[in-house]
Amino acid sequence: MSTPYVTKRGEVYYFRMAVPKRLKPVYGGIIWRSLHTRSLSEAKIAVCEHVAKWARKFLLETVDDQDISFQKLRDVRRAMTDTSYRSYKDVEEAGEQESFEMVMPALSAVRDAGKLDRVQVAALAGVTENPGMTMTKALERYQELSTDKFMSYSDERERYKRWRPFVQAAKSFTSVMGDVDIIKLKPKDCMKFQADLVKKIADKKLNIDSARKKIMWLRLIHTKILEIDHPDLLPSPWDRIKIEGASHKGKRIAFSDDELRVVRKAMTESDVSDQVKALNTISEMTGATCKELTHLHADDIFLDAPIPYIAIRPNENRNRVKGNGDRIREIPLIGRALEAMKKFPKGFDEFCRSNGSEDLSKISNVIIQKAVPDRSFYSYRHAMADRLRRSGCQDTLKNSIMGHSSKGFSMHYGNGYTLQNKLDALVAAIPENHR
């Protein structure tokens, strides 16, 4: 199969391109340039520079500016080659093998398409420089592509909390790397940013977990844009960038049974509202988190069912629960949890609002940490997980109560665990004198 623009004369390969009719008085009928090689594989690489140079030269003299906007050429190139737009400068600045890989899809399109119009030729030749995409622009593009990711949160403040880490990561990147074109990023560029993070860790200006998350957010931004706009450039150069070392993130500590008694007494004797006391009790007895409980709707509370329970799920008060999927679940109410829930059968209006779960946590933690230092509201959840584990509860059943995922097991097959299964597990796990 012949290679476009490559012709053999004697033993040597040449670049050959026909001159557009209107420019023949200037350049003659054919442009010939020796590729200085007798190897076809070498000629295929060497021809790329000549194609880029002469195609651009001809197009700039034959196509009006309005015909060669970057957006137009990008779309035409994508339609014709299913590859990202490459400008003549991209080709010139690339190494030999990479420039060959950039140009060959265009050459194949020329061979297969037959006669091309001026815009198609301009798109394949890359006559307009790529304006590039800074990390700031990439952040805007990522937000456009991920509207559903953030709009599923129930209020503006929650959406901002989820979006803010992406913004901070992008700012950190720009402060180190400047306004580079992220579409052209190579792993070595990403490693430069990684090195700056490592230095900040060594200087104790940043902890290792925060640094790892910055790389994670940048990887998400970059990968999403490549998947949608430049799939041929996958995988992302961030894929193998990581920071070694032990995490500084400490595991939140569970309550012991004795500590639960102390906290329970302190909470009962405190002057906090009845809703705060009820929510602490229900969390202790179910393992549910602050927000899972504060945003319960009346339709999620089933006190008259044969086995009373609460349903953790999206409702009028929230568009989603954390992670959705496994976190959507039903939890039986027993003993003190059932009595507490009966006092608030319609939910908890004191905290069912934006930032309400955070306020509940702050109010509760003042009392908890006076009674038992180094513990928090979330320690109820860890305590419940420990109780279920110590009782011999099967991991998949424990996970169905806690809302954790189970590796290699999906609740989507069959009906999963029943409320009776969960009730039996809770009764076995919670000592009778704690119910």
Phi and psi in degrees as a GROMACS rama.xvg file:
@    title "Ramachandran Plot"
@    xaxis  label "Phi"
@    yaxis  label "Psi"
@TYPE xy
-70.6826  152.876  SER-2
-103.717  124.356  THR-3
-54.5154  135.875  PRO-4
72.3049  4.99168  TYR-5
-115.303  125.263  VAL-6
-134.563  142.546  THR-7
-98.5789  127.656  LYS-8
-121.35  109.512  ARG-9
69.3872  -124.077  GLY-10
-99.9641  -5.84117  GLU-11
-110.507  144.105  VAL-12
-90.3278  143.923  TYR-13
-126.965  152.557  TYR-14
-84.3982  134.03  PHE-15
-138.063  125.311  ARG-16
-140.793  132.775  MET-17
-74.2186  141.086  ALA-18
-88.1225  135.43  VAL-19
-54.2877  145.808  PRO-20
-53.2646  -44.7083  LYS-21
-70.7607  -16.1223  ARG-22
-103.36  1.19985  LEU-23
-60.0477  -35.0118  LYS-24
-62.0011  -23.3787  PRO-25
-90.7076  -45.7442  VAL-26
-110.573  -7.35957  TYR-27
87.3675  -174.97  GLY-28
-82.5988  -34.1935  GLY-29
-137.277  139.751  ILE-30
-97.3649  123.814  ILE-31
-117.825  134.199  TRP-32
-143.326  132.227  ARG-33
-70.1721  138.479  SER-34
-94.9094  -0.832678  LEU-35
55.6364  41.4253  HIS-36
-152.673  151.597  THR-37
-102.666  1.70871  ARG-38
-100.257  125.857  SER-39
-64.8213  -40.0497  LEU-40
-62.7029  -38.8299  SER-41
-69.8709  -36.4367  GLU-42
-64.1219  -38.1785  ALA-43
-61.5265  -33.3395  LYS-44
-79.2017  -44.8163  ILE-45
-64.9812  -29.2125  ALA-46
-69.5681  -21.847  VAL-47
-57.5408  -45.0691  CYS-48
-61.5627  -40.8102  GLU-49
-68.4355  -41.1027  HIS-50
-60.0425  -48.1925  VAL-51
-60.7502  -44.6368  ALA-52
-64.3357  -51.3732  LYS-53
-77.9871  -34.4747  TRP-54
-62.6693  -43.2048  ALA-55
-63.9581  -44.6984  ARG-56
-57.975  -46.6218  LYS-57
-66.3219  -42.3852  PHE-58
-67.6624  -39.7007  LEU-59
-63.295  -22.4077  LEU-60
-98.0851  -2.19756  GLU-61
-127.107  -11.9613  THR-62
-117.553  133.148  VAL-63
-68.5536  149.859  ASP-64
-54.9511  -36.4121  ASP-65
-67.058  -17.8433  GLN-66
-86.2571  -13.0641  ASP-67
-123.158  39.1598  ILE-68
-64.3714  150.364  SER-69
-59.4826  -43.936  PHE-70
-60.1481  -42.5383  GLN-71
-63.4777  -47.8693  LYS-72
-66.8192  -36.5778  LEU-73
-59.935  -45.9875  ARG-74
-68.31  -38.4252  ASP-75
-66.733  -44.2555  VAL-76
-59.92  -44.8483  ARG-77
-60.7767  -44.1134  ARG-78
-64.8119  -34.381  ALA-79
-86.698  -30.3507  MET-80
-124.815  -9.45069  THR-81
57.0732  32.7382  ASP-82
-132.326  164.25  THR-83
-71.0189  152.231  SER-84
-63.5931  136.246  TYR-85
-127.495  123.486  ARG-86
-82.828  167.136  SER-87
-59.617  -32.568  TYR-88
-69.9879  -37.4063  LYS-89
-57.2713  -43.1367  ASP-90
-68.2354  -43.5603  VAL-91
-63.9086  -35.1939  GLU-92
-85.8243  -12.4988  GLU-93
-80.9768  160.885  ALA-94
-69.9942  171.149  GLY-95
-58.5557  -49.1852  GLU-96
-66.8227  -41.7151  GLN-97
-67.1185  -39.8291  GLU-98
-64.2307  -37.2776  SER-99
-60.826  -45.0422  PHE-100
-66.121  -29.531  GLU-101
-70.8459  -41.3925  MET-102
-84.9999  -31.2281  VAL-103
-58.4706  -39.7079  MET-104
-59.9182  -37.1695  PRO-105
-68.4423  -41.3078  ALA-106
-64.1378  -39.585  LEU-107
-64.0124  -38.1878  SER-108
-65.5395  -38.8514  ALA-109
-61.2679  -44.9408  VAL-110
-64.3208  -40.2187  ARG-111
-83.4824  -25.9875  ASP-112
-85.224  -20.0696  ALA-113
77.123  -129.95  GLY-114
-74.824  132.155  LYS-115
-114.844  148.555  LEU-116
-83.639  174.482  ASP-117
-64.6625  -38.7026  ARG-118
-68.1597  -38.7413  VAL-119
-62.6178  -42.73  GLN-120
-63.5722  -42.3359  VAL-121
-61.3691  -39.5818  ALA-122
-66.236  -42.4121  ALA-123
-72.7472  -31.6521  LEU-124
-83.5914  -15.7169  ALA-125
68.2583  47.6625  GLY-126
-74.6362  -20.5203  VAL-127
-106.199  133.019  THR-128
-65.2261  141.171  GLU-129
-69.5214  123.485  ASN-130
-66.4737  -13.1042  PRO-131
78.5862  172.441  GLY-132
-140.525  108.507  MET-133
-71.6229  167.314  THR-134
-63.9739  -31.2746  MET-135
-64.1755  -45.3238  THR-136
-66.5097  -36.4323  LYS-137
-62.6158  -38.5261  ALA-138
-62.7458  -42.5448  LEU-139
-63.9587  -42.3453  GLU-140
-65.4462  -40.2301  ARG-141
-61.704  -40.0524  TYR-142
-63.9657  -39.6278  GLN-143
-61.1052  -40.937  GLU-144
-80.0953  -13.6035  LEU-145
-123.073  29.5525  SER-146
-53.4886  -43.2066  THR-147
-64.5548  -29.5602  ASP-148
-63.5308  -34.7771  LYS-149
-102.775  -30.0086  PHE-150
-70.9428  -15.5564  MET-151
-72.1437  -13.9342  SER-152
-78.3939  146.541  TYR-153
-74.7845  -19.2585  SER-154
-146.245  164.252  ASP-155
-61.0717  -39.3075  GLU-156
-64.749  -39.9615  ARG-157
-65.8113  -39.8999  GLU-158
-63.5888  -40.8106  ARG-159
-62.3062  -41.9564  TYR-160
-59.3737  -39.595  LYS-161
-74.679  -29.8167  ARG-162
-84.2231  -30.4692  TRP-163
-56.3607  -42.0369  ARG-164
-60.1665  -33.5334  PRO-165
-65.2068  -42.7498  PHE-166
-63.2798  -45.1899  VAL-167
-64.5995  -39.8839  GLN-168
-64.1607  -42.0098  ALA-169
-64.0361  -40.8666  ALA-170
-64.5383  -41.1492  LYS-171
-61.9341  -43.1223  SER-172
-61.8097  -47.847  PHE-173
-64.3537  -35.6937  THR-174
-64.9056  -27.338  SER-175
-93.9761  -44.4605  VAL-176
-99.5098  -14.3371  MET-177
77.0649  -167.917  GLY-178
-86.8492  60.244  ASP-179
-76.5366  159.59  VAL-180
-80.633  109.671  ASP-181
-71.3739  -18.4447  ILE-182
-67.3956  -25.394  ILE-183
-96.3536  5.05136  LYS-184
-59.9659  139.084  LEU-185
-114.133  161.441  LYS-186
-52.6485  -35.7619  PRO-187
-64.2395  -31.4299  LYS-188
-69.5852  -43.1359  ASP-189
-63.155  -34.7239  CYS-190
-67.8482  -27.982  MET-191
-64.6229  -42.8626  LYS-192
-67.3288  -40.6913  PHE-193
-58.6856  -41.6154  GLN-194
-62.0797  -37.2271  ALA-195
-66.0707  -39.3454  ASP-196
-64.0945  -42.7464  LEU-197
-60.7294  -40.6893  VAL-198
-63.3303  -41.2925  LYS-199
-64.2459  -35.3877  LYS-200
-64.9707  -45.0602  ILE-201
-62.6589  -34.3233  ALA-202
-84.6917  3.38186  ASP-203
62.0266  30.4004  LYS-204
-95.7301  -9.04395  LYS-205
-154.934  139.607  LEU-206
-90.703  159.032  ASN-207
-63.165  -34.0583  ILE-208
-69.0906  -39.0523  ASP-209
-64.8562  -39.5986  SER-210
-63.2081  -43.6533  ALA-211
-62.7354  -37.8028  ARG-212
-68.6376  -35.626  LYS-213
-59.4787  -43.8328  LYS-214
-64.3654  -38.746  ILE-215
-62.7267  -44.9029  MET-216
-63.7656  -42.0608  TRP-217
-65.2385  -37.4393  LEU-218
-63.4663  -41.4602  ARG-219
-63.019  -45.0194  LEU-220
-59.9376  -52.3365  ILE-221
-65.381  -44.52  HIS-222
-63.7384  -41.4637  THR-223
-61.3085  -44.2702  LYS-224
-65.8131  -41.2493  ILE-225
-65.4353  -41.0869  LEU-226
-59.093  -40.48  GLU-227
-88.4469  -46.1833  ILE-228
-100.001  -26.7173  ASP-229
-141.981  58.9433  HIS-230
-59.7019  -26.4771  PRO-231
-71.0286  -12.0497  ASP-232
-94.5031  -0.847091  LEU-233
-68.1254  152.97  LEU-234
-80.0278  165.383  PRO-235
-65.59  142.703  SER-236
-65.2176  -11.781  PRO-237
-82.8042  -10.3003  TRP-238
-57.8683  -35.0623  ASP-239
-106.083  11.3227  ARG-240
-88.676  120.417  ILE-241
-148.919  165.357  LYS-242
-116.121  118.979  ILE-243
-78.8448  161.42  GLU-244
124.392  161.514  GLY-245
-75.2515  142.408  ALA-246
-70.0297  145.288  SER-247
-93.2146  -1.27648  HIS-248
-78.8249  115.653  LYS-249
-84.1433  144.842  GLY-250
-73.6047  134.573  LYS-251
-67.4578  136.599  ARG-252
-88.3891  140.167  ILE-253
-80.5025  157.617  ALA-254
-75.562  144.428  PHE-255
-84.7204  168.977  SER-256
-61.3184  -40.9721  ASP-257
-64.2183  -40.0303  ASP-258
-66.9979  -34.7019  GLU-259
-62.669  -38.7228  LEU-260
-62.848  -42.545  ARG-261
-64.2494  -45.2434  VAL-262
-66.6471  -40.9903  VAL-263
-59.872  -43.7576  ARG-264
-65.0443  -44.5016  LYS-265
-62.998  -38.8072  ALA-266
-67.8247  -42.7496  MET-267
-62.5888  -39.1268  THR-268
-84.8532  -5.64798  GLU-269
-80.0625  170.347  SER-270
-100.758  19.2661  ASP-271
-70.4355  164.354  VAL-272
-67.871  162.483  SER-273
-63.3242  -30.6157  ASP-274
-67.6868  -39.0687  GLN-275
-61.6168  -45.3164  VAL-276
-63.3439  -42.6141  LYS-277
-64.5606  -43.1421  ALA-278
-65.3836  -38.034  LEU-279
-64.1821  -41.2659  ASN-280
-63.9306  -46.4814  THR-281
-65.7628  -38.1631  ILE-282
-63.7609  -42.9131  SER-283
-58.8703  -37.685  GLU-284
-92.5348  -8.00721  MET-285
-125.95  -22.0708  THR-286
80.3251  6.13347  GLY-287
-73.6115  150.435  ALA-288
-85.6359  171.022  THR-289
-50.1117  -58.8608  CYS-290
-69.0195  -31.331  LYS-291
-60.5015  -33.2289  GLU-292
-90.5021  -42.8198  LEU-293
-64.0822  -27.8283  THR-294
-103.36  20.3101  HIS-295
-62.5609  142.463  LEU-296
-105.564  158.387  HIS-297
-53.7432  -32.3646  ALA-298
-73.1503  -8.03621  ASP-299
-97.559  -1.14033  ASP-300
-113.669  117.615  ILE-301
-119.297  82.5333  PHE-302
-83.6922  -21.016  LEU-303
-100.748  4.47355  ASP-304
-70.0192  156.181  ALA-305
-50.831  -39.1822  PRO-306
-118.075  104.31  ILE-307
-57.9348  142.76  PRO-308
-159.296  167.114  TYR-309
-117.189  148.825  ILE-310
-109.65  119.553  ALA-311
-91.1303  111.058  ILE-312
-165.485  166.329  ARG-313
-61.3819  146.289  PRO-314
-156.258  -165.211  ASN-315
-64.9985  -22.426  GLU-316
-90.1359  -15.428  ASN-317
-154.965  142.148  ARG-318
-81.2523  -19.5643  ASN-319
-155.869  163.318  ARG-320
-113.446  160.494  VAL-321
-52.4825  121.209  LYS-322
76.2328  -13.1416  GLY-323
44.8826  -139.811  ASN-324
46.4121  -114.887  GLY-325
-66.6748  -23.7183  ASP-326
-72.6852  -17.1302  ARG-327
-79.4555  116.552  ILE-328
-161.632  171.863  ARG-329
-119.255  135.181  GLU-330
-126.795  124.204  ILE-331
-64.7602  150.983  PRO-332
-109.643  127.333  LEU-333
-131.562  158.033  ILE-334
49.17  -126.562  GLY-335
-62.9152  -31.352  ARG-336
-65.4454  -41.1371  ALA-337
-65.7915  -43.2883  LEU-338
-63.6387  -38.9434  GLU-339
-66.5485  -40.521  ALA-340
-69.4852  -31.5291  MET-341
-63.1429  -25.4619  LYS-342
-74.53  -19.859  LYS-343
-135.425  64.7229  PHE-344
-67.2591  -14.4388  PRO-345
-103.458  3.50204  LYS-346
106.726  -166.103  GLY-347
-121.184  85.8072  PHE-348
-66.0616  -21.6871  ASP-349
-64.5366  -29.5809  GLU-350
-123.061  0.479659  PHE-351
-82.5937  76.9003  CYS-352
-163.704  170.889  ARG-353
-59.1931  130.377  SER-354
74.1705  2.40173  ASN-355
-63.9398  -40.8171  GLY-356
-65.6586  -34.4731  SER-357
-68.2369  -38.7933  GLU-358
-64.4259  -40.7223  ASP-359
-60.3256  -44.6049  LEU-360
-62.0676  -44.2541  SER-361
-63.6861  -46.6034  LYS-362
-62.1799  -44.8702  ILE-363
-66.5954  -41.2336  SER-364
-67.3924  -26.5426  ASN-365
-59.841  -44.2879  VAL-366
-75.4197  -44.6367  ILE-367
-58.9797  -46.5037  ILE-368
-77.402  -18.7181  GLN-369
-72.6789  -35.3603  LYS-370
-80.6253  -44.327  ALA-371
-138.871  97.6708  VAL-372
-56.5322  154.113  PRO-373
68.6468  16.6859  ASP-374
-119.68  165.08  ARG-375
-149.506  178.531  SER-376
-54.5404  -37.084  PHE-377
-67.2921  -16.2758  TYR-378
-65.0755  -23.8037  SER-379
-59.7839  -43.2947  TYR-380
-64.6539  -43.5058  ARG-381
-65.7311  -36.3941  HIS-382
-63.9117  -41.21  ALA-383
-65.5048  -41.37  MET-384
-61.2063  -41.5742  ALA-385
-65.2606  -42.0524  ASP-386
-61.2163  -44.8814  ARG-387
-63.2083  -41.2749  LEU-388
-64.7816  -45.7458  ARG-389
-66.45  -27.7706  ARG-390
-75.8255  -6.22527  SER-391
87.6608  12.2775  GLY-392
-62.0649  133.386  CYS-393
-58.5231  140.141  GLN-394
-56.4455  -42.5564  ASP-395
-66.6874  -34.0229  THR-396
-70.8931  -43.0379  LEU-397
-56.9081  -45.4562  LYS-398
-64.7088  -33.2521  ASN-399
-69.3327  -26.6746  SER-400
-80.1669  -42.3624  ILE-401
-81.5693  -19.7927  MET-402
84.7188  25.7592  GLY-403
-94.0114  155.575  HIS-404
-82.6213  152.989  SER-405
-116.217  119.705  SER-406
-62.7022  132.355  LYS-407
73.4962  10.5221  GLY-408
-141.717  131.979  PHE-409
-125.72  130.45  SER-410
-71.9214  -5.41442  MET-411
-78.4363  -10.2404  HIS-412
-95.7089  125.734  TYR-413
69.6708  -157.833  GLY-414
-102.194  2.38775  ASN-415
68.0575  -154.286  GLY-416
-87.9047  144.052  TYR-417
-85.6054  166.96  THR-418
-60.5306  -34.3314  LEU-419
-65.2938  -42.0555  GLN-420
-56.4064  -46.2854  ASN-421
-68.4929  -39.6626  LYS-422
-60.9755  -46.3654  LEU-423
-59.8668  -39.0435  ASP-424
-66.1393  -41.8207  ALA-425
-67.3132  -40.5713  LEU-426
-63.3346  -39.2149  VAL-427
-71.2866  -30.4307  ALA-428
-84.8577  -36.8261  ALA-429
-92.7889  118.958  ILE-430
-55.3773  144.848  PRO-431
-57.9434  -36.7128  GLU-432
-78.3676  2.92517  ASN-433
-110.338  -2.95269  HIS-434
